[in-house]
Each structure stands twice: as C-alpha cells, then as structure tokens.
Amino acid sequence: MKAYDELIDFIASGTSPESLLGFKPSAESQERVRELVQREKDEIITTQERQELDDYLQLEHLMRMAKARAHRYAARYPEPGLFA
C-alpha cells in the first residue's frame, strides 16, 4: 500500500474533527516516506517514486490544513460529538 492510500482511506471512511485531530500515519507509511525522502536526497529517486512522494506531500499539506480547521471547530464546540 502506498503511504498516501492510508490517508485517503481514512478520509473516505468518514471522520469527525476529533478523529481527524488524532490521525497519525502508520509506522510503515512513515518509514516509506522517510525512504522516499532519502532517495530524493541521494538523487536516486525514480520518476514513479518522485510522483508518490509528491502525492504524499500534497496530502500531508491538506491534512495539516484540515487539522488546523478542526482545532478551530473544537475550540468553538468543546463538547465531544457536537460536530455530527
């Protein structure tokens, strides 16, 4: 499974601000991204790997933006379950 598939599955299954704030990629996904970043630094990354890394970085940016917004919702509605 590609590293970003995990995030896509998480979003597609439905989420709440609480679960979004608690989301962390699996250890395997984190390791894959570290590997891709190292391959890029070593200048041995393939075109396909570069695309995989670019896709992951775009999704990571989207997730950071979503978590920032979820923090605002949590501040506005501090009781769990008020987002549903």
PyMOL Python script that loads the backbone (N, CA, C, O; Angstrom):
from pymol import cmd

cmd.read_pdbstr("""\
ATOM      1  N   MET A   1       0.844  -1.177   0.000  1.00  0.00           N
ATOM      2  CA  MET A   1       0.000   0.000   0.000  1.00  0.00           C
ATOM      3  C   MET A   1       0.887   1.236   0.000  1.00  0.00           C
ATOM      4  O   MET A   1       1.836   1.322   0.780  1.00  0.00           O
ATOM      5  N   LYS A   2       0.589   2.176  -0.854  1.00  0.00           N
ATOM      6  CA  LYS A   2       1.344   3.416  -0.878  1.00  0.00           C
ATOM      7  C   LYS A   2       1.016   4.226   0.367  1.00  0.00           C
ATOM      8  O   LYS A   2      -0.080   4.122   0.917  1.00  0.00           O
ATOM      9  N   ALA A   3       1.966   5.025   0.802  1.00  0.00           N
ATOM     10  CA  ALA A   3       1.834   5.767   2.050  1.00  0.00           C
ATOM     11  C   ALA A   3       0.592   6.639   2.077  1.00  0.00           C
ATOM     12  O   ALA A   3      -0.059   6.738   3.117  1.00  0.00           O
ATOM     13  N   TYR A   4       0.247   7.266   0.977  1.00  0.00           N
ATOM     14  CA  TYR A   4      -0.892   8.171   0.985  1.00  0.00           C
ATOM     15  C   TYR A   4      -2.237   7.453   0.903  1.00  0.00           C
ATOM     16  O   TYR A   4      -3.270   8.067   1.172  1.00  0.00           O
ATOM     17  N   ASP A   5      -2.254   6.162   0.537  1.00  0.00           N
ATOM     18  CA  ASP A   5      -3.517   5.407   0.491  1.00  0.00           C
ATOM     19  C   ASP A   5      -4.175   5.351   1.861  1.00  0.00           C
ATOM     20  O   ASP A   5      -5.402   5.366   1.966  1.00  0.00           O
ATOM     21  N   GLU A   6      -3.375   5.289   2.892  1.00  0.00           N
ATOM     22  CA  GLU A   6      -3.882   5.248   4.259  1.00  0.00           C
ATOM     23  C   GLU A   6      -4.703   6.503   4.576  1.00  0.00           C
ATOM     24  O   GLU A   6      -5.780   6.412   5.165  1.00  0.00           O
ATOM     25  N   LEU A   7      -4.200   7.648   4.190  1.00  0.00           N
ATOM     26  CA  LEU A   7      -4.898   8.902   4.420  1.00  0.00           C
ATOM     27  C   LEU A   7      -6.170   8.974   3.593  1.00  0.00           C
ATOM     28  O   LEU A   7      -7.205   9.424   4.085  1.00  0.00           O
ATOM     29  N   ILE A   8      -6.105   8.548   2.373  1.00  0.00           N
ATOM     30  CA  ILE A   8      -7.284   8.558   1.509  1.00  0.00           C
ATOM     31  C   ILE A   8      -8.369   7.661   2.099  1.00  0.00           C
ATOM     32  O   ILE A   8      -9.536   8.050   2.135  1.00  0.00           O
ATOM     33  N   ASP A   9      -8.003   6.469   2.558  1.00  0.00           N
ATOM     34  CA  ASP A   9      -8.970   5.559   3.179  1.00  0.00           C
ATOM     35  C   ASP A   9      -9.578   6.178   4.437  1.00  0.00           C
ATOM     36  O   ASP A   9     -10.778   6.041   4.676  1.00  0.00           O
ATOM     37  N   PHE A  10      -8.767   6.851   5.231  1.00  0.00           N
ATOM     38  CA  PHE A  10      -9.255   7.500   6.445  1.00  0.00           C
ATOM     39  C   PHE A  10     -10.309   8.547   6.103  1.00  0.00           C
ATOM     40  O   PHE A  10     -11.371   8.584   6.725  1.00  0.00           O
ATOM     41  N   ILE A  11     -10.031   9.375   5.143  1.00  0.00           N
ATOM     42  CA  ILE A  11     -10.966  10.428   4.749  1.00  0.00           C
ATOM     43  C   ILE A  11     -12.227   9.830   4.138  1.00  0.00           C
ATOM     44  O   ILE A  11     -13.335  10.263   4.452  1.00  0.00           O
ATOM     45  N   ALA A  12     -12.066   8.854   3.284  1.00  0.00           N
ATOM     46  CA  ALA A  12     -13.202   8.250   2.592  1.00  0.00           C
ATOM     47  C   ALA A  12     -14.151   7.522   3.533  1.00  0.00           C
ATOM     48  O   ALA A  12     -15.344   7.423   3.249  1.00  0.00           O
ATOM     49  N   SER A  13     -13.640   7.012   4.650  1.00  0.00           N
ATOM     50  CA  SER A  13     -14.487   6.264   5.575  1.00  0.00           C
ATOM     51  C   SER A  13     -15.342   7.185   6.435  1.00  0.00           C
ATOM     52  O   SER A  13     -16.182   6.704   7.196  1.00  0.00           O
ATOM     53  N   GLY A  14     -15.153   8.472   6.336  1.00  0.00           N
ATOM     54  CA  GLY A  14     -15.906   9.418   7.149  1.00  0.00           C
ATOM     55  C   GLY A  14     -15.135   9.713   8.418  1.00  0.00           C
ATOM     56  O   GLY A  14     -14.476   8.834   8.974  1.00  0.00           O
ATOM     57  N   THR A  15     -15.220  10.943   8.872  1.00  0.00           N
ATOM     58  CA  THR A  15     -14.423  11.340  10.011  1.00  0.00           C
ATOM     59  C   THR A  15     -15.119  12.450  10.768  1.00  0.00           C
ATOM     60  O   THR A  15     -16.090  13.032  10.286  1.00  0.00           O
ATOM     61  N   SER A  16     -14.630  12.733  11.924  1.00  0.00           N
ATOM     62  CA  SER A  16     -15.082  13.858  12.737  1.00  0.00           C
ATOM     63  C   SER A  16     -13.857  14.698  13.060  1.00  0.00           C
ATOM     64  O   SER A  16     -12.732  14.225  12.896  1.00  0.00           O
ATOM     65  N   PRO A  17     -14.046  15.927  13.514  1.00  0.00           N
ATOM     66  CA  PRO A  17     -12.873  16.713  13.900  1.00  0.00           C
ATOM     67  C   PRO A  17     -12.024  16.009  14.956  1.00  0.00           C
ATOM     68  O   PRO A  17     -10.797  16.105  14.928  1.00  0.00           O
ATOM     69  N   GLU A  18     -12.667  15.304  15.883  1.00  0.00           N
ATOM     70  CA  GLU A  18     -11.916  14.599  16.920  1.00  0.00           C
ATOM     71  C   GLU A  18     -11.016  13.515  16.325  1.00  0.00           C
ATOM     72  O   GLU A  18      -9.839  13.413  16.670  1.00  0.00           O
ATOM     73  N   SER A  19     -11.585  12.710  15.430  1.00  0.00           N
ATOM     74  CA  SER A  19     -10.771  11.641  14.849  1.00  0.00           C
ATOM     75  C   SER A  19      -9.715  12.204  13.901  1.00  0.00           C
ATOM     76  O   SER A  19      -8.624  11.646  13.781  1.00  0.00           O
ATOM     77  N   LEU A  20     -10.035  13.295  13.238  1.00  0.00           N
ATOM     78  CA  LEU A  20      -9.063  13.940  12.358  1.00  0.00           C
ATOM     79  C   LEU A  20      -7.854  14.413  13.161  1.00  0.00           C
ATOM     80  O   LEU A  20      -6.711  14.212  12.750  1.00  0.00           O
ATOM     81  N   LEU A  21      -8.110  15.041  14.303  1.00  0.00           N
ATOM     82  CA  LEU A  21      -7.012  15.526  15.139  1.00  0.00           C
ATOM     83  C   LEU A  21      -6.151  14.385  15.662  1.00  0.00           C
ATOM     84  O   LEU A  21      -4.960  14.576  15.911  1.00  0.00           O
ATOM     85  N   GLY A  22      -6.727  13.212  15.831  1.00  0.00           N
ATOM     86  CA  GLY A  22      -5.976  12.078  16.348  1.00  0.00           C
ATOM     87  C   GLY A  22      -5.306  11.226  15.287  1.00  0.00           C
ATOM     88  O   GLY A  22      -4.574  10.294  15.619  1.00  0.00           O
ATOM     89  N   PHE A  23      -5.539  11.525  14.022  1.00  0.00           N
ATOM     90  CA  PHE A  23      -4.977  10.698  12.948  1.00  0.00           C
ATOM     91  C   PHE A  23      -3.467  10.804  12.878  1.00  0.00           C
ATOM     92  O   PHE A  23      -2.902  11.897  12.914  1.00  0.00           O
ATOM     93  N   LYS A  24      -2.821   9.645  12.776  1.00  0.00           N
ATOM     94  CA  LYS A  24      -1.374   9.552  12.529  1.00  0.00           C
ATOM     95  C   LYS A  24      -1.160   8.431  11.530  1.00  0.00           C
ATOM     96  O   LYS A  24      -1.782   7.375  11.643  1.00  0.00           O
ATOM     97  N   PRO A  25      -0.297   8.645  10.563  1.00  0.00           N
ATOM     98  CA  PRO A  25       0.021   7.563   9.631  1.00  0.00           C
ATOM     99  C   PRO A  25       0.669   6.392  10.362  1.00  0.00           C
ATOM    100  O   PRO A  25       1.291   6.571  11.409  1.00  0.00           O
ATOM    101  N   SER A  26       0.523   5.222   9.815  1.00  0.00           N
ATOM    102  CA  SER A  26       1.131   4.035  10.414  1.00  0.00           C
ATOM    103  C   SER A  26       2.656   4.146  10.350  1.00  0.00           C
ATOM    104  O   SER A  26       3.209   4.948   9.597  1.00  0.00           O
ATOM    105  N   ALA A  27       3.305   3.331  11.148  1.00  0.00           N
ATOM    106  CA  ALA A  27       4.770   3.298  11.149  1.00  0.00           C
ATOM    107  C   ALA A  27       5.294   2.927   9.766  1.00  0.00           C
ATOM    108  O   ALA A  27       6.313   3.453   9.318  1.00  0.00           O
ATOM    109  N   GLU A  28       4.592   2.016   9.093  1.00  0.00           N
ATOM    110  CA  GLU A  28       5.014   1.599   7.743  1.00  0.00           C
ATOM    111  C   GLU A  28       4.947   2.767   6.764  1.00  0.00           C
ATOM    112  O   GLU A  28       5.852   2.957   5.951  1.00  0.00           O
ATOM    113  N   SER A  29       3.868   3.550   6.846  1.00  0.00           N
ATOM    114  CA  SER A  29       3.732   4.697   5.952  1.00  0.00           C
ATOM    115  C   SER A  29       4.803   5.738   6.240  1.00  0.00           C
ATOM    116  O   SER A  29       5.392   6.302   5.318  1.00  0.00           O
ATOM    117  N   GLN A  30       5.052   5.989   7.512  1.00  0.00           N
ATOM    118  CA  GLN A  30       6.085   6.959   7.866  1.00  0.00           C
ATOM    119  C   GLN A  30       7.449   6.510   7.365  1.00  0.00           C
ATOM    120  O   GLN A  30       8.233   7.325   6.878  1.00  0.00           O
ATOM    121  N   GLU A  31       7.735   5.220   7.481  1.00  0.00           N
ATOM    122  CA  GLU A  31       9.004   4.681   7.008  1.00  0.00           C
ATOM    123  C   GLU A  31       9.132   4.822   5.492  1.00  0.00           C
ATOM    124  O   GLU A  31      10.203   5.154   4.983  1.00  0.00           O
ATOM    125  N   ARG A  32       8.042   4.570   4.777  1.00  0.00           N
ATOM    126  CA  ARG A  32       8.064   4.689   3.310  1.00  0.00           C
ATOM    127  C   ARG A  32       8.375   6.117   2.900  1.00  0.00           C
ATOM    128  O   ARG A  32       9.174   6.345   1.992  1.00  0.00           O
ATOM    129  N   VAL A  33       7.759   7.060   3.550  1.00  0.00           N
ATOM    130  CA  VAL A  33       8.016   8.456   3.215  1.00  0.00           C
ATOM    131  C   VAL A  33       9.457   8.830   3.535  1.00  0.00           C
ATOM    132  O   VAL A  33      10.112   9.518   2.752  1.00  0.00           O
ATOM    133  N   ARG A  34       9.955   8.375   4.688  1.00  0.00           N
ATOM    134  CA  ARG A  34      11.378   8.626   5.021  1.00  0.00           C
ATOM    135  C   ARG A  34      12.291   8.048   3.937  1.00  0.00           C
ATOM    136  O   ARG A  34      13.270   8.675   3.532  1.00  0.00           O
ATOM    137  N   GLU A  35      11.955   6.855   3.483  1.00  0.00           N
ATOM    138  CA  GLU A  35      12.749   6.205   2.431  1.00  0.00           C
ATOM    139  C   GLU A  35      12.726   7.026   1.147  1.00  0.00           C
ATOM    140  O   GLU A  35      13.761   7.224   0.512  1.00  0.00           O
ATOM    141  N   LEU A  36      11.546   7.503   0.769  1.00  0.00           N
ATOM    142  CA  LEU A  36      11.434   8.302  -0.450  1.00  0.00           C
ATOM    143  C   LEU A  36      12.214   9.611  -0.327  1.00  0.00           C
ATOM    144  O   LEU A  36      12.879  10.032  -1.273  1.00  0.00           O
ATOM    145  N   VAL A  37      12.131  10.245   0.826  1.00  0.00           N
ATOM    146  CA  VAL A  37      12.867  11.495   1.046  1.00  0.00           C
ATOM    147  C   VAL A  37      14.373  11.233   0.962  1.00  0.00           C
ATOM    148  O   VAL A  37      15.106  12.021   0.363  1.00  0.00           O
ATOM    149  N   GLN A  38      14.829  10.143   1.551  1.00  0.00           N
ATOM    150  CA  GLN A  38      16.259   9.819   1.494  1.00  0.00           C
ATOM    151  C   GLN A  38      16.698   9.525   0.060  1.00  0.00           C
ATOM    152  O   GLN A  38      17.774   9.943  -0.366  1.00  0.00           O
ATOM    153  N   ARG A  39      15.857   8.805  -0.677  1.00  0.00           N
ATOM    154  CA  ARG A  39      16.197   8.512  -2.077  1.00  0.00           C
ATOM    155  C   ARG A  39      16.291   9.807  -2.879  1.00  0.00           C
ATOM    156  O   ARG A  39      17.133   9.938  -3.767  1.00  0.00           O
ATOM    157  N   GLU A  40      15.426  10.756  -2.559  1.00  0.00           N
ATOM    158  CA  GLU A  40      15.480  12.042  -3.248  1.00  0.00           C
ATOM    159  C   GLU A  40      16.773  12.780  -2.890  1.00  0.00           C
ATOM    160  O   GLU A  40      17.433  13.336  -3.768  1.00  0.00           O
ATOM    161  N   LYS A  41      17.130  12.787  -1.614  1.00  0.00           N
ATOM    162  CA  LYS A  41      18.376  13.444  -1.178  1.00  0.00           C
ATOM    163  C   LYS A  41      19.596  12.809  -1.826  1.00  0.00           C
ATOM    164  O   LYS A  41      20.549  13.497  -2.192  1.00  0.00           O
ATOM    165  N   ASP A  42      19.554  11.472  -1.965  1.00  0.00           N
ATOM    166  CA  ASP A  42      20.664  10.749  -2.576  1.00  0.00           C
ATOM    167  C   ASP A  42      20.654  10.818  -4.102  1.00  0.00           C
ATOM    168  O   ASP A  42      21.550  10.301  -4.770  1.00  0.00           O
ATOM    169  N   GLU A  43      19.621  11.468  -4.632  1.00  0.00           N
ATOM    170  CA  GLU A  43      19.444  11.636  -6.083  1.00  0.00           C
ATOM    171  C   GLU A  43      19.347  10.303  -6.808  1.00  0.00           C
ATOM    172  O   GLU A  43      19.873  10.146  -7.910  1.00  0.00           O
ATOM    173  N   ILE A  44      18.663   9.335  -6.176  1.00  0.00           N
ATOM    174  CA  ILE A  44      18.447   8.032  -6.818  1.00  0.00           C
ATOM    175  C   ILE A  44      16.964   7.695  -6.906  1.00  0.00           C
ATOM    176  O   ILE A  44      16.591   6.538  -7.102  1.00  0.00           O
ATOM    177  N   ILE A  45      16.126   8.711  -6.761  1.00  0.00           N
ATOM    178  CA  ILE A  45      14.683   8.502  -6.789  1.00  0.00           C
ATOM    179  C   ILE A  45      14.210   8.328  -8.236  1.00  0.00           C
ATOM    180  O   ILE A  45      14.651   9.043  -9.136  1.00  0.00           O
ATOM    181  N   THR A  46      13.312   7.373  -8.438  1.00  0.00           N
ATOM    182  CA  THR A  46      12.765   7.161  -9.779  1.00  0.00           C
ATOM    183  C   THR A  46      11.623   8.150 -10.025  1.00  0.00           C
ATOM    184  O   THR A  46      11.142   8.794  -9.093  1.00  0.00           O
ATOM    185  N   THR A  47      11.205   8.262 -11.249  1.00  0.00           N
ATOM    186  CA  THR A  47      10.086   9.133 -11.598  1.00  0.00           C
ATOM    187  C   THR A  47       8.819   8.707 -10.865  1.00  0.00           C
ATOM    188  O   THR A  47       8.072   9.548 -10.365  1.00  0.00           O
ATOM    189  N   GLN A  48       8.583   7.413 -10.805  1.00  0.00           N
ATOM    190  CA  GLN A  48       7.402   6.893 -10.113  1.00  0.00           C
ATOM    191  C   GLN A  48       7.478   7.185  -8.605  1.00  0.00           C
ATOM    192  O   GLN A  48       6.477   7.564  -7.997  1.00  0.00           O
ATOM    193  N   GLU A  49       8.641   7.011  -8.016  1.00  0.00           N
ATOM    194  CA  GLU A  49       8.811   7.306  -6.597  1.00  0.00           C
ATOM    195  C   GLU A  49       8.647   8.803  -6.328  1.00  0.00           C
ATOM    196  O   GLU A  49       8.068   9.197  -5.316  1.00  0.00           O
ATOM    197  N   ARG A  50       9.155   9.625  -7.231  1.00  0.00           N
ATOM    198  CA  ARG A  50       9.019  11.086  -7.089  1.00  0.00           C
ATOM    199  C   ARG A  50       7.544  11.472  -7.100  1.00  0.00           C
ATOM    200  O   ARG A  50       7.122  12.334  -6.329  1.00  0.00           O
ATOM    201  N   GLN A  51       6.763  10.844  -7.963  1.00  0.00           N
ATOM    202  CA  GLN A  51       5.332  11.125  -8.027  1.00  0.00           C
ATOM    203  C   GLN A  51       4.641  10.678  -6.746  1.00  0.00           C
ATOM    204  O   GLN A  51       3.765  11.373  -6.230  1.00  0.00           O
ATOM    205  N   GLU A  52       5.038   9.516  -6.235  1.00  0.00           N
ATOM    206  CA  GLU A  52       4.487   9.015  -4.973  1.00  0.00           C
ATOM    207  C   GLU A  52       4.787   9.995  -3.835  1.00  0.00           C
ATOM    208  O   GLU A  52       3.905  10.289  -3.028  1.00  0.00           O
ATOM    209  N   LEU A  53       6.007  10.498  -3.763  1.00  0.00           N
ATOM    210  CA  LEU A  53       6.385  11.451  -2.730  1.00  0.00           C
ATOM    211  C   LEU A  53       5.625  12.765  -2.901  1.00  0.00           C
ATOM    212  O   LEU A  53       5.135  13.324  -1.920  1.00  0.00           O
ATOM    213  N   ASP A  54       5.522  13.256  -4.115  1.00  0.00           N
ATOM    214  CA  ASP A  54       4.771  14.486  -4.370  1.00  0.00           C
ATOM    215  C   ASP A  54       3.314  14.344  -3.940  1.00  0.00           C
ATOM    216  O   ASP A  54       2.750  15.247  -3.322  1.00  0.00           O
ATOM    217  N   ASP A  55       2.711  13.210  -4.269  1.00  0.00           N
ATOM    218  CA  ASP A  55       1.316  12.964  -3.882  1.00  0.00           C
ATOM    219  C   ASP A  55       1.180  12.971  -2.369  1.00  0.00           C
ATOM    220  O   ASP A  55       0.258  13.583  -1.827  1.00  0.00           O
ATOM    221  N   TYR A  56       2.090  12.296  -1.688  1.00  0.00           N
ATOM    222  CA  TYR A  56       2.036  12.250  -0.237  1.00  0.00           C
ATOM    223  C   TYR A  56       2.197  13.648   0.358  1.00  0.00           C
ATOM    224  O   TYR A  56       1.464  14.009   1.279  1.00  0.00           O
ATOM    225  N   LEU A  57       3.127  14.429  -0.143  1.00  0.00           N
ATOM    226  CA  LEU A  57       3.368  15.765   0.395  1.00  0.00           C
ATOM    227  C   LEU A  57       2.154  16.669   0.199  1.00  0.00           C
ATOM    228  O   LEU A  57       1.839  17.480   1.070  1.00  0.00           O
ATOM    229  N   GLN A  58       1.481  16.536  -0.926  1.00  0.00           N
ATOM    230  CA  GLN A  58       0.255  17.313  -1.150  1.00  0.00           C
ATOM    231  C   GLN A  58      -0.830  16.915  -0.156  1.00  0.00           C
ATOM    232  O   GLN A  58      -1.517  17.774   0.398  1.00  0.00           O
ATOM    233  N   LEU A  59      -0.980  15.623   0.065  1.00  0.00           N
ATOM    234  CA  LEU A  59      -1.974  15.157   1.025  1.00  0.00           C
ATOM    235  C   LEU A  59      -1.603  15.549   2.454  1.00  0.00           C
ATOM    236  O   LEU A  59      -2.479  15.857   3.261  1.00  0.00           O
ATOM    237  N   GLU A  60      -0.323  15.539   2.762  1.00  0.00           N
ATOM    238  CA  GLU A  60       0.121  15.963   4.094  1.00  0.00           C
ATOM    239  C   GLU A  60      -0.238  17.432   4.318  1.00  0.00           C
ATOM    240  O   GLU A  60      -0.679  17.806   5.405  1.00  0.00           O
ATOM    241  N   HIS A  61      -0.052  18.249   3.307  1.00  0.00           N
ATOM    242  CA  HIS A  61      -0.404  19.667   3.404  1.00  0.00           C
ATOM    243  C   HIS A  61      -1.910  19.818   3.634  1.00  0.00           C
ATOM    244  O   HIS A  61      -2.338  20.601   4.482  1.00  0.00           O
ATOM    245  N   LEU A  62      -2.698  19.075   2.887  1.00  0.00           N
ATOM    246  CA  LEU A  62      -4.149  19.108   3.040  1.00  0.00           C
ATOM    247  C   LEU A  62      -4.540  18.685   4.457  1.00  0.00           C
ATOM    248  O   LEU A  62      -5.411  19.308   5.066  1.00  0.00           O
ATOM    249  N   MET A  63      -3.914  17.645   4.984  1.00  0.00           N
ATOM    250  CA  MET A  63      -4.227  17.165   6.326  1.00  0.00           C
ATOM    251  C   MET A  63      -3.853  18.219   7.376  1.00  0.00           C
ATOM    252  O   MET A  63      -4.590  18.406   8.343  1.00  0.00           O
ATOM    253  N   ARG A  64      -2.743  18.893   7.203  1.00  0.00           N
ATOM    254  CA  ARG A  64      -2.359  19.948   8.155  1.00  0.00           C
ATOM    255  C   ARG A  64      -3.395  21.070   8.157  1.00  0.00           C
ATOM    256  O   ARG A  64      -3.758  21.582   9.216  1.00  0.00           O
ATOM    257  N   MET A  65      -3.861  21.443   6.989  1.00  0.00           N
ATOM    258  CA  MET A  65      -4.884  22.484   6.895  1.00  0.00           C
ATOM    259  C   MET A  65      -6.186  22.012   7.548  1.00  0.00           C
ATOM    260  O   MET A  65      -6.834  22.776   8.263  1.00  0.00           O
ATOM    261  N   ALA A  66      -6.564  20.768   7.304  1.00  0.00           N
ATOM    262  CA  ALA A  66      -7.787  20.220   7.889  1.00  0.00           C
ATOM    263  C   ALA A  66      -7.681  20.143   9.409  1.00  0.00           C
ATOM    264  O   ALA A  66      -8.646  20.444  10.111  1.00  0.00           O
ATOM    265  N   LYS A  67      -6.519  19.743   9.923  1.00  0.00           N
ATOM    266  CA  LYS A  67      -6.340  19.680  11.375  1.00  0.00           C
ATOM    267  C   LYS A  67      -6.400  21.072  11.997  1.00  0.00           C
ATOM    268  O   LYS A  67      -6.940  21.229  13.092  1.00  0.00           O
ATOM    269  N   ALA A  68      -5.860  22.080  11.324  1.00  0.00           N
ATOM    270  CA  ALA A  68      -5.937  23.447  11.838  1.00  0.00           C
ATOM    271  C   ALA A  68      -7.395  23.884  11.931  1.00  0.00           C
ATOM    272  O   ALA A  68      -7.796  24.504  12.916  1.00  0.00           O
ATOM    273  N   ARG A  69      -8.174  23.569  10.931  1.00  0.00           N
ATOM    274  CA  ARG A  69      -9.594  23.923  10.962  1.00  0.00           C
ATOM    275  C   ARG A  69     -10.320  23.127  12.032  1.00  0.00           C
ATOM    276  O   ARG A  69     -11.198  23.664  12.707  1.00  0.00           O
ATOM    277  N   ALA A  70      -9.973  21.862  12.201  1.00  0.00           N
ATOM    278  CA  ALA A  70     -10.604  21.034  13.234  1.00  0.00           C
ATOM    279  C   ALA A  70     -10.322  21.607  14.619  1.00  0.00           C
ATOM    280  O   ALA A  70     -11.180  21.546  15.500  1.00  0.00           O
ATOM    281  N   HIS A  71      -9.131  22.161  14.819  1.00  0.00           N
ATOM    282  CA  HIS A  71      -8.808  22.813  16.098  1.00  0.00           C
ATOM    283  C   HIS A  71      -9.745  23.998  16.343  1.00  0.00           C
ATOM    284  O   HIS A  71     -10.194  24.215  17.468  1.00  0.00           O
ATOM    285  N   ARG A  72     -10.038  24.761  15.288  1.00  0.00           N
ATOM    286  CA  ARG A  72     -10.960  25.894  15.439  1.00  0.00           C
ATOM    287  C   ARG A  72     -12.354  25.409  15.806  1.00  0.00           C
ATOM    288  O   ARG A  72     -13.008  25.993  16.670  1.00  0.00           O
ATOM    289  N   TYR A  73     -12.817  24.338  15.152  1.00  0.00           N
ATOM    290  CA  TYR A  73     -14.130  23.780  15.482  1.00  0.00           C
ATOM    291  C   TYR A  73     -14.157  23.277  16.917  1.00  0.00           C
ATOM    292  O   TYR A  73     -15.139  23.474  17.633  1.00  0.00           O
ATOM    293  N   ALA A  74     -13.090  22.636  17.327  1.00  0.00           N
ATOM    294  CA  ALA A  74     -13.034  22.101  18.691  1.00  0.00           C
ATOM    295  C   ALA A  74     -13.078  23.238  19.712  1.00  0.00           C
ATOM    296  O   ALA A  74     -13.688  23.091  20.771  1.00  0.00           O
ATOM    297  N   ALA A  75     -12.448  24.355  19.410  1.00  0.00           N
ATOM    298  CA  ALA A  75     -12.478  25.499  20.320  1.00  0.00           C
ATOM    299  C   ALA A  75     -13.882  26.109  20.375  1.00  0.00           C
ATOM    300  O   ALA A  75     -14.319  26.588  21.422  1.00  0.00           O
ATOM    301  N   ARG A  76     -14.564  26.085  19.263  1.00  0.00           N
ATOM    302  CA  ARG A  76     -15.909  26.669  19.184  1.00  0.00           C
ATOM    303  C   ARG A  76     -16.941  25.773  19.836  1.00  0.00           C
ATOM    304  O   ARG A  76     -17.881  26.263  20.463  1.00  0.00           O
ATOM    305  N   TYR A  77     -16.777  24.456  19.695  1.00  0.00           N
ATOM    306  CA  TYR A  77     -17.709  23.459  20.222  1.00  0.00           C
ATOM    307  C   TYR A  77     -16.929  22.461  21.074  1.00  0.00           C
ATOM    308  O   TYR A  77     -16.624  21.365  20.604  1.00  0.00           O
ATOM    309  N   PRO A  78     -16.603  22.815  22.309  1.00  0.00           N
ATOM    310  CA  PRO A  78     -15.713  21.962  23.106  1.00  0.00           C
ATOM    311  C   PRO A  78     -16.287  20.613  23.535  1.00  0.00           C
ATOM    312  O   PRO A  78     -15.524  19.734  23.936  1.00  0.00           O
ATOM    313  N   GLU A  79     -17.594  20.422  23.465  1.00  0.00           N
ATOM    314  CA  GLU A  79     -18.160  19.120  23.879  1.00  0.00           C
ATOM    315  C   GLU A  79     -18.021  18.115  22.759  1.00  0.00           C
ATOM    316  O   GLU A  79     -18.350  18.416  21.611  1.00  0.00           O
ATOM    317  N   PRO A  80     -17.535  16.914  23.077  1.00  0.00           N
ATOM    318  CA  PRO A  80     -17.400  15.874  22.050  1.00  0.00           C
ATOM    319  C   PRO A  80     -18.762  15.537  21.439  1.00  0.00           C
ATOM    320  O   PRO A  80     -19.779  15.501  22.131  1.00  0.00           O
ATOM    321  N   GLY A  81     -18.755  15.295  20.154  1.00  0.00           N
ATOM    322  CA  GLY A  81     -19.970  14.876  19.462  1.00  0.00           C
ATOM    323  C   GLY A  81     -20.819  16.007  18.925  1.00  0.00           C
ATOM    324  O   GLY A  81     -21.825  15.745  18.265  1.00  0.00           O
ATOM    325  N   LEU A  82     -20.457  17.255  19.178  1.00  0.00           N
ATOM    326  CA  LEU A  82     -21.256  18.365  18.676  1.00  0.00           C
ATOM    327  C   LEU A  82     -21.016  18.640  17.209  1.00  0.00           C
ATOM    328  O   LEU A  82     -21.707  19.466  16.613  1.00  0.00           O
ATOM    329  N   PHE A  83     -20.059  17.969  16.623  1.00  0.00           N
ATOM    330  CA  PHE A  83     -19.757  18.185  15.205  1.00  0.00           C
ATOM    331  C   PHE A  83     -20.690  17.393  14.308  1.00  0.00           C
ATOM    332  O   PHE A  83     -20.876  17.760  13.148  1.00  0.00           O
ATOM    333  N   ALA A  84     -21.276  16.332  14.804  1.00  0.00           N
ATOM    334  CA  ALA A  84     -22.061  15.403  13.976  1.00  0.00           C
ATOM    335  C   ALA A  84     -23.345  16.039  13.510  1.00  0.00           C
ATOM    336  O   ALA A  84     -24.128  15.404  12.804  1.00  0.00           O
TER     337      ALA A  84
END
""", "prot")
cmd.dss("prot")
cmd.show_as("cartoon", "prot")
cmd.util.cbc("prot")
cmd.orient("prot")
